[in-house]
Amino acid sequence: MKKRILAGFCVMSFIICQVMCLLPQAAFAAVGPGQDLRVRVGYEGQYQEYQTIKTLSLSDLSALPQETNYYYNVTNVGTVMATVGSGPTVADVINAAGIDVNSAKTINFCTTDGQGDNKHFISFPASAYIGGTRYCYPNLLSNWKNVSMNSGIPLAGALDGAKPVDTILAITSYTQKSRDVNPGQMNSVYSYRLCVGQTPLKENMATTPANVTSNQLAYWIFGIDVTLKGSPVKGLTLNVKDSNVKVGSSAEISVNLQADKLFRNKILSTLTWKSSNTSIATVNAQGIVTIKKKGAVTITAKTADGTTASILINGTGKDKGKKAGPVVANKTAPPKTPDKKPVIKKVGTMTAKEILIGANLNATDYGNNGTSNVVAPLPEQKESPIAILAAAYTAIIIFCGALILRILQYFKEV
């Protein structure tokens, strides 16, 4: 009996393992090595909807200059966290994406443990980490005193050997609290990790929440969103083929926009138009001006960030020509044909009534299968992998249930 119980247990274990293998790996995986890094840009105000400018692969990041640095960061529980990391600087990553790092105002990091694809786990002013000064205190860990649940004191010698350190996006790293680290411990489990230096400290002075920097060591980073200074609009002018437009006629104003190409469509779609005198002329959302009476009028276009451009239109004498209108078909009546009653015949599986209806509607001839010969066939329906997976799971669950019932029945018999 023990052998049978063991065999049943082995079978159940095998089935569970198979089910786990069928589950999508993405459900269990973090970012991990080899993950692409998405870089997007946006602007302040109306154009902060980020647009992807570049996707950097692991190979792209590895090809950039690499730094291996130590970081000692104060935690919010009054201890010190030690980290060693290797990877490119954040400044080099941003430049590799085609962004002028000097134009960056805010840098935002998206992580897999954040709140969705477009939520930022951590954001900071670019000047604080790029061009700013952060430090590595190699003696901080050995000369540190924890004085409370949220504060500590750098003792004498803690700040010796301090040196500025770059902010990097670590491909491999290792971190732990209250114990030192070495490069041999680095791995890619938490790739990509943001490694930042410590803000300036003072010996024998208790730390405050303002000194806490360990919470800035974000990991499992899959995206960087850069908020740029200024506006994507660089210039805006208006043109018209002829500024003298006759009363009752219309003219289309063309827009000459100089802007960041990633935001060009967004800018054009949000343009607003205004006429200085709607009794003389009106303008619609497409920039088409309609002259109502003689006179001069200024037409203005405005972008969402407030950039404007104007053009002067003159309404001239009334157009005595034929007013343009919609194109209509030739109204010449076709020659009359004598009315004929449709011939009622049986075609394929169709009834006489169906044939009569088709004739009255000038429908196309029907073949033997009762379908029109001009109707396009429906596209072939593709099998859903989700449906297949659900069916497989259902079959496995039913099998497991039957097996469990059989085992229980066996125990009842013995």
C-alpha positions, 0 to 999 in steps of 0.5 A: 500500500505504501508503494501505491501511495508513493506512486500516487504522490509522484504522479501528482507532483509530476502533474503540478510541475507540468502545469507550472511549466505551462504558465507564462514565464513573464508571470514569475520573472523580474527584469533580469539580464538581457532586458531592453531599456525603454527611453522616452522623452516629454516636455513640461506642461501640455506636452508631458505625454512621453514618446519613445525615442530609443530602446537600448538592449543589453548589448547597447548598454554594455558597449558604453563606458563602464564604471565599477563603484562602491556606494555607502548610503544612509538608510531610514532606520539609522544604518548604512547600506553598502552597494557595489555596482558596475555599468554605464553612467546615467548621463551616458545612457541618456546621451546614447538615446539621442538626448542632450543631457544638458536639456534634461530637467527631470529624470524618472525611472520606471520599475517592474514593482512600480504601479504600471507601465507609465508610473514612475517609481522614483523621480529626481531633478537631473541637476541633482545626479548629473553634474551634481556632487554625490560622495562615496564614504569608504570608511562610513560603515566601520565608523558608524553608530546607530543611535535610534530607529531612524538616525545614526552618527558618522564617527570620527574618521567616517568621512576620511577618503571621501570622493565624488562618485557618478550615478550609474545604471548598474548591469550587475550589482550587490547590496546589503545592510551593515556589512561591506561588499566586494565585486565578486558578489555582483550579479544581475538578479536586480538589473537594472539597478540605479546606484547613487552616491551619498549626500554630504555628511558631517562627523558626529552629527546625527543624520536626519531624513534629508540624509537618507539615500538608500531608498533611491537605489531603485532596481528592476528598472525597465524604462527611463522617462526624461522630462526636457526643458522648454517646449517642443515648439521651435517656430510657427508661421502661417501662409495662404496662397492669396490673402485677398479672398472674395466674399462668399469664398473660402481659403485654406491657411497652411501651417509651417511648424518647426518642432520636435518631430516626436511631438509634431502630430500632437502639436498640429492636432491641438492647434486652436484657431481664432478670427479677429472679427467673425462678422467678416470671416470665420475659421474652422478647426482645419484652418479654412477661412470663409469670408462673410463680408468685405474687410480685413481680418486677422487669423491666429493659430495657437499651440497648446503651449501658447505659441501663436502665429497670425496672418492678415486676410482681406475680404474683397468684392463679392464673387459673382461667379458660380458658388462652389458646391459639392460635386454631384453626379450627372443628372441626365436620366438614363433611357427608360426600359420597359418594366419587367416582372422578375422571373421566378425560378428555383436557383440552388436552395433559394426560394422564389421569394428570395429571388424576387427580393434580389431582383427588386434590389438589383442584387447580383446573380446568386450562385448555387450556394445562395451567396452573392458572387461579389461578397468578400469571404470572411477572414479565417478565424485564428485559434486563440492561444489563450483558449488552447491554454485554458483547455489544456489547464481544464483537462489537467484539472479534470485528470487530477480530480479523477486521480484523487477520487481513484486514490480515495476509493482505493483507501476506502477499499483497503 
